[in-house]
Amino acid sequence: MSIRQKILELQKKFPAKEEEYREALQYTSGNVVKAYEWLQKNITIEYDENGFDANWIHKETKTRYDHFGFNKDGSIHKDTGIAKDKNGKDRTWYKNIEIQKLVYQLENISTDKLISLQQSKSLPYSKKTAIEIVLSTRRRKLLKNRASSNLINPLIDLIKNKYAEAINIIDNKIQDLFIDEQDMTAIALMNKQRKMIENIYELLYDMYQTIYNNRNALKYYKSKKNNLILLPLHEPDNIIEKLLKDNYYQKKHWCFNAVYINKIEYMLDFLAAFIELDYMPIKESNKSINNISQEIKVAVWFRDTGKCTRCQSKNHLMYNFTNNIVQEKIHQNNIQLICENCNRHNTFS
């Protein structure tokens, strides 16, 4: 049996890197059974929050290996999967081992240089795939790091909190109401939270699509945020589902379609990473309320779902009082969103 055959035999029983298989065979003079025992004894695995293996650790030397080859259940991860041809001969494994080695080599190259390399038309398949893996990994990390920062735009922060609150109510409070046999109250509350999440989706999608539709400007002006993952969320669900899964958005919820809920999770992360701290998508309508606080602006925008309270337009919006009378005290209950057209009509009526 060749080394390659022995490695493939071990792979069926124990998920590891090729280097680890070779090390195990070396320690056991090529005995596959003993090599398997050696792997079990000497290699431990750490998994990340998504269930994918993050690190391989040698128990004795404490050497840590970054690795993306296998899932928690021992099945092969998509980036290093084995595919057999019509004769049953293993083909993809060799190509992906090559890709894996290239990934390690490319990790120290700057993002700008990798993007430049990616433009080459004569780039071999293996190198092109390795570059895509490295860039996509960096973009995922960048997105998560920025989204988890404390410096998040107040509007996005409010939306994140309202979303988390709605999900928490559906998962916990409504269950308690059903247990207490308050079924109609539970159903009414659930519908209210579902409506809240629908409004959240609409708010996020409008902002996200504005960015997506201007993606060429990000590229042309060499925006640093062009490195964030920008997905075509308008595509059919079967396409988006795969793209979301590829970027580890795989949440499931009994109350919502999986693609729908993962779009929300992704947009929250993206917008938290993308939108600057002091950005607000609106202006005041007149000097009398120029001193409106950011907290009230955010609360009113969220409450009115970014639409004119008269005609539901999303264009040329402004803040104004709920009636034409200028009031001394400004609070969210006497401020509304209104479009310029409705405001003019309201002024002259």
C-alpha positions as CSV (number, residue, x, y, z in Angstrom):
1,M,0.0,0.0,0.0
2,S,1.4,3.4,-1.0
3,I,1.7,6.4,1.3
4,R,-1.2,8.0,-0.5
5,Q,-3.4,5.0,-0.1
6,K,-2.5,4.8,3.6
7,I,-3.3,8.5,4.0
8,L,-6.7,8.0,2.4
9,E,-7.3,4.9,4.6
10,L,-6.6,7.0,7.7
11,Q,-8.7,9.8,6.4
12,K,-11.8,7.6,6.5
13,K,-11.4,7.0,10.2
14,F,-9.8,10.2,11.6
15,P,-10.0,13.8,10.2
16,A,-6.5,15.3,10.0
17,K,-4.1,17.2,7.8
18,E,-1.9,15.4,5.4
19,E,1.2,16.5,7.4
20,E,-0.4,14.8,10.5
21,Y,-1.1,11.6,8.6
22,R,2.5,11.5,7.4
23,E,3.8,12.2,10.9
24,A,1.7,9.4,12.3
25,L,2.9,6.9,9.7
26,Q,6.5,7.9,10.3
27,Y,6.1,7.3,14.1
28,T,4.6,3.9,13.5
29,S,6.8,2.7,10.6
30,G,4.0,2.9,8.1
31,N,1.5,0.8,10.1
32,V,-2.0,2.2,9.4
33,V,-3.7,0.7,12.5
34,K,-1.0,2.0,14.8
35,A,-1.0,5.3,13.0
36,Y,-4.7,5.7,13.7
37,E,-4.1,5.0,17.3
38,W,-1.3,7.6,17.4
39,L,-3.6,10.2,15.9
40,Q,-6.3,9.5,18.5
41,K,-3.7,9.8,21.2
42,N,-1.7,12.8,20.1
43,I,-4.0,15.1,18.1
44,T,-6.9,17.1,19.7
45,I,-9.3,19.4,17.8
46,E,-10.8,22.8,18.8
47,Y,-14.0,23.8,17.0
48,D,-15.2,27.3,16.4
49,E,-18.7,28.7,17.1
50,N,-20.0,27.4,13.7
51,G,-19.0,23.9,14.4
52,F,-16.0,24.0,12.0
53,D,-12.6,22.9,13.2
54,A,-10.5,26.0,14.1
55,N,-7.3,24.5,15.5
56,W,-5.5,21.2,15.5
57,I,-3.3,20.8,18.6
58,H,-0.5,18.3,19.1
59,K,-0.9,17.1,22.8
60,E,2.8,16.7,23.5
61,T,4.4,19.6,21.6
62,K,1.3,21.9,21.9
63,T,1.8,22.8,18.2
64,R,-1.3,24.5,16.8
65,Y,-2.3,24.1,13.2
66,D,-4.9,26.4,11.5
67,H,-7.0,24.1,9.4
68,F,-10.2,24.2,7.4
69,G,-10.5,20.6,6.2
70,F,-13.1,18.8,8.2
71,N,-16.4,19.4,9.9
72,K,-17.2,18.6,13.5
73,D,-18.8,15.3,12.6
74,G,-15.7,14.1,10.7
75,S,-17.2,14.8,7.2
76,I,-15.0,16.7,4.8
77,H,-15.4,20.5,4.6
78,K,-16.5,21.9,1.2
79,D,-13.1,23.5,0.6
80,T,-11.2,20.2,0.7
81,G,-13.8,17.7,-0.3
82,I,-13.1,14.5,-2.2
83,A,-14.9,14.0,-5.5
84,K,-14.5,10.8,-7.5
85,D,-14.7,10.5,-11.2
86,K,-16.8,7.9,-13.1
87,N,-14.2,5.2,-12.6
88,G,-14.2,5.8,-8.8
89,K,-10.8,7.3,-8.9
90,D,-10.1,10.2,-6.4
91,R,-9.5,13.4,-8.4
92,T,-10.4,16.5,-6.3
93,W,-8.3,15.5,-3.3
94,Y,-5.0,16.1,-5.0
95,K,-6.1,19.5,-6.4
96,N,-7.4,20.6,-3.0
97,I,-4.3,19.6,-1.2
98,E,-2.4,21.8,-3.7
99,I,-5.0,24.6,-3.0
100,Q,-4.5,24.1,0.7
101,K,-0.7,24.6,0.5
102,L,-1.2,27.7,-1.7
103,V,-3.6,29.1,0.9
104,Y,-0.9,28.8,3.6
105,Q,1.6,30.5,1.2
106,L,-0.7,33.4,0.4
107,E,-1.7,34.2,3.9
108,N,1.2,36.7,4.3
109,I,0.5,38.6,1.1
110,S,-1.4,41.9,1.4
111,T,-5.0,42.1,0.4
112,D,-4.4,44.7,-2.2
113,K,-1.7,42.5,-3.9
114,L,-4.1,39.5,-3.8
115,I,-6.8,41.5,-5.5
116,S,-4.4,42.6,-8.1
117,L,-3.2,39.0,-8.7
118,Q,-6.9,38.0,-9.0
119,Q,-7.3,40.1,-12.1
120,S,-4.8,38.1,-14.1
121,K,-6.5,36.1,-16.9
122,S,-3.7,33.5,-17.0
123,L,-4.1,32.6,-13.3
124,P,-4.2,28.8,-12.8
125,Y,-7.4,27.4,-11.3
126,S,-5.7,26.3,-8.0
127,K,-4.1,29.7,-7.4
128,K,-7.3,31.5,-8.2
129,T,-9.3,29.3,-5.8
130,A,-6.7,29.8,-3.1
131,I,-6.8,33.6,-3.5
132,E,-10.6,33.5,-3.2
133,I,-10.4,31.4,0.0
134,V,-7.9,33.8,1.6
135,L,-9.8,36.9,0.6
136,S,-13.1,35.6,1.6
137,T,-11.7,34.5,5.0
138,R,-10.2,38.0,5.6
139,R,-13.5,39.7,4.6
140,R,-15.5,37.5,7.0
141,K,-13.1,38.4,9.8
142,L,-13.2,42.1,8.9
143,L,-17.0,42.1,8.8
144,K,-17.3,40.3,12.2
145,N,-14.6,42.5,13.8
146,R,-16.1,45.7,12.6
147,A,-19.7,44.6,13.5
148,S,-18.7,43.6,17.0
149,S,-17.0,47.0,17.7
150,N,-18.5,49.3,20.3
151,L,-18.4,52.1,17.8
152,I,-21.7,51.3,15.9
153,N,-24.0,53.8,14.3
154,P,-26.8,54.6,16.8
155,L,-29.6,53.8,14.2
156,I,-28.1,50.4,13.5
157,D,-27.5,49.8,17.2
158,L,-31.1,50.5,17.9
159,I,-32.2,48.1,15.1
160,K,-29.9,45.4,16.4
161,N,-31.4,45.8,19.9
162,K,-35.0,45.8,18.7
163,Y,-34.3,42.7,16.6
164,A,-32.7,40.8,19.5
165,E,-35.6,41.9,21.7
166,A,-38.2,40.6,19.3
167,I,-36.5,37.3,18.8
168,N,-36.2,36.9,22.6
169,I,-39.9,37.6,23.1
170,I,-40.8,35.0,20.4
171,D,-38.5,32.4,21.9
172,N,-39.3,32.9,25.6
173,K,-42.2,35.2,26.6
174,I,-44.6,33.8,24.1
175,Q,-43.8,30.2,25.2
176,D,-44.6,31.2,28.8
177,L,-47.9,32.6,27.7
178,F,-48.9,29.4,25.9
179,I,-47.8,27.4,29.1
180,D,-50.2,29.7,31.1
181,E,-52.9,29.0,28.5
182,Q,-53.1,32.6,27.4
183,D,-53.1,31.5,23.8
184,M,-54.8,34.5,22.2
185,T,-52.5,36.9,24.0
186,A,-49.5,34.9,22.9
187,I,-50.7,34.9,19.2
188,A,-51.3,38.7,19.3
189,L,-47.9,39.3,20.8
190,M,-46.2,36.9,18.3
191,N,-47.8,38.7,15.3
192,K,-46.7,42.1,16.8
193,Q,-43.1,40.8,17.0
194,R,-43.3,39.3,13.5
195,K,-44.4,42.7,12.2
196,M,-41.6,44.4,14.1
197,I,-39.1,42.0,12.3
198,E,-40.7,42.7,8.9
199,N,-40.2,46.4,9.5
200,I,-36.6,45.8,10.5
201,Y,-36.0,43.8,7.4
202,E,-37.4,46.6,5.2
203,L,-35.3,49.3,6.9
204,L,-32.1,47.2,6.6
205,Y,-32.8,46.1,3.0
206,D,-33.4,49.7,1.8
207,M,-30.1,50.9,3.3
208,Y,-28.2,47.8,2.1
209,Q,-29.5,48.0,-1.5
210,T,-28.5,51.7,-1.7
211,I,-24.9,50.6,-0.9
212,Y,-25.1,47.5,-3.2
213,N,-26.4,49.6,-6.1
214,N,-23.3,51.9,-5.7
215,R,-20.8,49.2,-5.3
216,N,-18.9,50.4,-8.5
217,A,-18.3,53.7,-6.8
218,L,-16.7,51.9,-3.8
219,K,-14.4,50.2,-6.2
220,Y,-13.7,53.2,-8.4
221,Y,-12.8,55.5,-5.4
222,K,-10.9,52.6,-3.7
223,S,-12.9,52.7,-0.6
224,K,-11.4,50.7,2.3
225,K,-14.9,49.3,2.9
226,N,-14.9,47.7,-0.5
227,N,-13.1,44.8,1.2
228,L,-16.3,43.9,3.1
229,I,-18.4,41.1,1.8
230,L,-21.2,42.5,-0.4
231,L,-23.8,39.9,-1.3
232,P,-26.5,40.2,-4.1
233,L,-29.5,39.9,-1.7
234,H,-31.9,40.5,-4.5
235,E,-31.0,37.2,-6.1
236,P,-33.4,34.1,-5.8
237,D,-33.4,32.4,-2.4
238,N,-31.6,29.2,-3.6
239,I,-28.6,31.3,-4.7
240,I,-28.6,33.6,-1.6
241,E,-28.9,30.6,0.7
242,K,-25.6,29.1,-0.6
243,L,-23.8,32.5,-0.4
244,L,-25.0,33.0,3.2
245,K,-23.9,29.5,4.2
246,D,-20.5,30.1,2.5
247,N,-20.1,33.1,4.9
248,Y,-21.3,31.1,7.9
249,Y,-24.8,32.6,8.2
250,Q,-26.7,29.4,9.0
251,K,-29.1,30.4,11.7
252,K,-32.4,28.5,11.9
253,H,-35.6,29.7,13.5
254,W,-38.9,27.9,13.6
255,C,-40.9,31.1,13.1
256,F,-39.0,32.4,10.0
257,N,-37.7,31.2,6.7
258,A,-34.0,30.4,7.1
259,V,-32.9,32.7,4.2
260,Y,-35.0,35.5,5.5
261,I,-33.6,35.4,9.1
262,N,-30.0,35.0,7.8
263,K,-30.4,38.0,5.5
264,I,-31.3,40.0,8.5
265,E,-28.3,38.7,10.5
266,Y,-25.9,39.4,7.6
267,M,-27.3,42.9,6.9
268,L,-27.0,43.8,10.6
269,D,-23.4,42.8,10.6
270,F,-22.7,44.5,7.2
271,L,-24.3,47.8,8.0
272,A,-22.8,47.9,11.5
273,A,-19.4,47.5,9.8
274,F,-20.1,49.9,6.9
275,I,-22.1,52.9,8.2
276,E,-20.1,55.6,10.0
277,L,-20.8,56.5,13.5
278,D,-22.4,60.0,12.9
279,Y,-24.4,59.2,9.8
280,M,-28.2,59.9,9.8
281,P,-30.2,59.4,6.6
282,I,-32.3,62.6,7.1
283,K,-32.4,66.3,7.7
284,E,-34.5,68.7,9.8
285,S,-37.4,70.4,8.2
286,N,-36.9,73.9,9.7
287,K,-34.8,75.9,12.1
288,S,-37.3,75.4,14.9
289,I,-36.2,71.8,15.4
290,N,-32.6,72.0,14.4
291,N,-31.7,71.1,18.0
292,I,-33.4,67.7,17.9
293,S,-31.2,65.1,19.6
294,Q,-29.7,62.2,17.8
295,E,-31.5,59.8,20.2
296,I,-34.9,61.2,19.1
297,K,-33.9,61.2,15.4
298,V,-33.1,57.5,15.7
299,A,-36.2,56.6,17.6
300,V,-38.5,58.5,15.2
301,W,-36.8,57.0,12.1
302,F,-37.2,53.5,13.5
303,R,-40.8,54.1,14.6
304,D,-41.9,55.5,11.2
305,T,-39.9,52.8,9.4
306,G,-38.1,55.4,7.3
307,K,-41.3,56.5,5.5
308,C,-43.4,59.6,5.3
309,T,-46.3,59.2,7.8
310,R,-48.7,60.7,5.2
311,C,-48.0,59.1,1.9
312,Q,-45.4,56.4,2.8
313,S,-42.8,57.9,0.4
314,K,-39.2,57.1,1.2
315,N,-37.8,60.1,-0.7
316,H,-37.0,63.6,0.4
317,L,-37.9,63.0,4.1
318,M,-37.5,65.4,6.9
319,Y,-38.4,65.7,10.6
320,N,-41.3,67.9,11.5
321,F,-43.8,68.4,14.3
322,T,-46.9,66.2,14.3
323,N,-48.9,69.4,13.7
324,N,-48.0,72.9,12.4
325,I,-47.8,74.4,15.8
326,V,-44.2,74.9,16.9
327,Q,-43.9,73.3,20.4
328,E,-41.4,74.2,23.1
329,K,-40.5,70.7,24.2
330,I,-39.2,68.3,21.6
331,H,-39.7,64.6,22.2
332,Q,-40.4,61.6,19.9
333,N,-44.1,61.7,20.4
334,N,-44.5,65.1,18.8
335,I,-42.0,64.6,16.0
336,Q,-42.7,62.7,12.8
337,L,-41.2,61.8,9.4
338,I,-42.7,63.7,6.5
339,C,-41.7,64.2,2.9
340,E,-41.2,67.6,1.3
341,N,-44.3,67.3,-0.9
342,C,-46.6,66.5,2.1
343,N,-44.9,69.1,4.2
344,R,-45.6,71.8,1.6
345,H,-49.2,70.7,1.2
346,N,-49.6,70.6,5.0
347,T,-48.2,74.2,5.3
348,F,-50.7,75.7,2.9
349,S,-53.7,73.7,4.0
